[in-house]
Amino acid sequence: MKKSPIKRISPEQRKELRLRAKLKKELLEEQIEEKGYTWCVACGQTKSVAEIQLGHIIKVQVGGTSRENCKLWCQGCHIKISGH
């Protein structure tokens, strides 16, 4: 069986991934501090930390990099809202 090569990420991509992980952690901590649990801000359902995804209202590729542009969504809402 042929193995597919692992794609290497650039230093810029690595930096962006670290920033996104930090932002998601901060937003989750704010939710927990506010109500004691995490939830999807779109549908309001209580979700575990593992079930919450960081979504962007305006795509990052077109400049949606601000904190205000980021939301915590469950997978279902993330797919509905962002289309991916």
N, C-alpha and C positions, 0 to 999 in steps of 0.2 A: 504494500500500500504506500502510495506516494505521500509524503508529508508536505503540508503547505508551509511556506516560510512564515515566520512571525514577523509582522511589520514592526519596524523600529519607529519610535516616535521622536520627534525633534525636541530640542530643549524648550522651544516655545510652546509646543503641545503639552509637554510635561508640566510646565509652569501653569498653563491654563487649567489642566486637570486638578492640580493642587489648589488653585484658587476656587474652582467649582466645589471641590470637596470641603474646603474651609467654609464657604458660603452656606452650603447645605447644612453643615454641622451647626453653624450659628443660627440659622433659621429654625432648625429642629429644637435647639436649646431654648430659643425664645418661645416656641409653642409649648414646650414642656413647662417652662417657667410660668407661662400665662395660665394654662389650664391643667397641667399635670399629665398630659398625653399628647400624641401627635395625630393630625388629621389632614385630610385632603382639603385644600382651601376651595376647590371647585364644587365638590359634591357634599362636603361636610362629614363624610364618614370617618370614624376613628380607624386609623391604620397603624401598623407597627412601623418602626423606623426603617426596617428593611423594605417595606412596601411603598414608601414614599420616594418620589423622584423629584429632582430639581428640574423645573421646566422654565422656559423663557417665552414670554408673550411675543416679543419681537425677536426673531432669530438672531443668534450671536453673529452670524455671517453678515448681517446687514446692520450691525451696530447695536444690538440689544444686549449690552454687557453690564448695564447698571443693576444695582441691588434691587431697585424698585421694579425692574423687569422680570425678576426671578420669583417664581411661585413654587410651593410644595404641592404636588399633585400625586394622586394614586396612578397606577399604570393605565387604568381604563380612561380616566379623564385626560391624562397626558396624551394618549393616542387620539382621543376625540378633539382636543383643543389644538394640538400642534400638527396632527396628521402623520406622526411617526412614532 
